[in-house]
């Protein structure tokens, strides 16, 4: 959870926390209804559309991760976390290396 909390503060799209997915999913659904409801003003609809676009990727990724990890956890228990953990460590090293190269003059 600490890594997830740090990630949401460090990514280039701040304001999309991925540790409070209940709130994110609820907001996405509310935004869909606001975008589709006829009595909503165009200005309010545009605000909902912008927020929806910003949060949709996090909600879809969360759903895909939950759907994909459930069979692995059922089959292998906690050992199923080994592959995603290794992938996360590799990605963190790759990003750090990329940032170090970009910082060089």
Phi and psi in degrees as a GROMACS rama.xvg file:
@    title "Ramachandran Plot"
@    xaxis  label "Phi"
@    yaxis  label "Psi"
@TYPE xy
-62.8616  -42.3076  UNK-2
-63.1425  -43.427  UNK-3
-62.173  -43.8104  UNK-4
-63.7915  -42.3961  UNK-5
-64.697  -41.3448  UNK-6
-58.0494  -45.4076  UNK-7
-67.5805  -19.6422  UNK-8
-90.7958  -17.7298  UNK-9
-105.202  -16.0604  UNK-10
-70.7102  166.819  UNK-11
-75.7075  -9.46111  UNK-12
-114.291  72.1262  UNK-13
-64.8332  156.989  UNK-14
96.7576  4.49505  UNK-15
-119.775  76.2683  UNK-16
-66.6943  137.504  UNK-17
-108.443  12.1105  UNK-18
-103.069  -1.51285  UNK-19
-124.769  58.6195  UNK-20
-66.0229  -26.6646  UNK-21
-60.2377  -45.2663  UNK-22
-65.7022  -39.9162  UNK-23
-64.0665  -46.8344  UNK-24
-63.1332  -43.4869  UNK-25
-60.0707  -44.974  UNK-26
-64.5286  -40.5615  UNK-27
-60.7787  -43.9333  UNK-28
-65.3799  -42.6123  UNK-29
-61.1229  -40.9018  UNK-30
-64.6604  -38.0995  UNK-31
-60.4214  -46.2116  UNK-32
-64.7146  -38.5192  UNK-33
-64.9404  -38.1149  UNK-34
-69.9633  -29.1132  UNK-35
-97.8049  -9.4668  UNK-36
-83.4066  125.816  UNK-37
-61.246  -36.4509  UNK-38
-76.5712  -1.2357  UNK-39
-79.9131  136.735  UNK-40
-67.4217  156.037  UNK-41
-62.2862  -36.1563  UNK-42
-64.9053  -46.168  UNK-43
-65.7349  -38.4454  UNK-44
-62.9639  -38.3385  UNK-45
-67.9928  -38.6269  UNK-46
-62.0317  -45.0249  UNK-47
-63.1574  -40.9477  UNK-48
-64.0694  -42.1006  UNK-49
-64.4308  -46.0921  UNK-50
-64.9502  -41.3488  UNK-51
-58.5674  -47.1409  UNK-52
-62.593  -36.3907  UNK-53
-70.6613  -35.9732  UNK-54
-95.7113  -17.5379  UNK-55
-59.9008  -43.3028  UNK-56
-59.6798  -41.7018  UNK-57
-65.3953  -40.2084  UNK-58
-68.7813  -42.4715  UNK-59
-65.4473  -43.6554  UNK-60
-61.9562  -40.8036  UNK-61
-61.6439  -46.5485  UNK-62
-62.3785  -42.7939  UNK-63
-64.8187  -41.5706  UNK-64
-64.787  -42.7787  UNK-65
-65.4699  -42.7384  UNK-66
-66.4774  -40.3144  UNK-67
-75.0383  -30.9502  UNK-68
-85.151  -22.7479  UNK-69
-58.6574  -48.7177  UNK-70
-63.2703  -37.1911  UNK-71
-64.7323  -42.6625  UNK-72
-66.3687  -38.7748  UNK-73
-65.2089  -38.6096  UNK-74
-76.063  -47.0623  UNK-75
-116.535  1.41246  UNK-76
65.6101  -145.524  UNK-77
-65.2454  -21.213  UNK-78
-61.0307  -21.9764  UNK-79
-63.5566  -17.1499  UNK-80
-77.2544  -12.476  UNK-81
-61.7656  -49.303  UNK-82
-65.4707  -49.157  UNK-83
-62.2502  -35.264  UNK-84
-64.5943  -42.1396  UNK-85
-65.475  -41.2866  UNK-86
-62.7154  -41.0069  UNK-87
-64.4334  -42.1708  UNK-88
-63.4027  -42.0571  UNK-89
-63.0878  -45.781  UNK-90
-61.5207  -41.0638  UNK-91
-62.321  -42.6533  UNK-92
-65.7519  -40.721  UNK-93
-64.5896  -42.8692  UNK-94
-65.7712  -42.0945  UNK-95
-62.7397  -42.2843  UNK-96
-63.1103  -43.7437  UNK-97
-63.3846  -42.3907  UNK-98
-66.575  -37.2898  UNK-99
-65.6791  -40.0517  UNK-100
-66.5979  -39.7968  UNK-101
-67.8239  -28.3818  UNK-102
-80.203  -16.2972  UNK-103
-71.5085  140.809  UNK-104
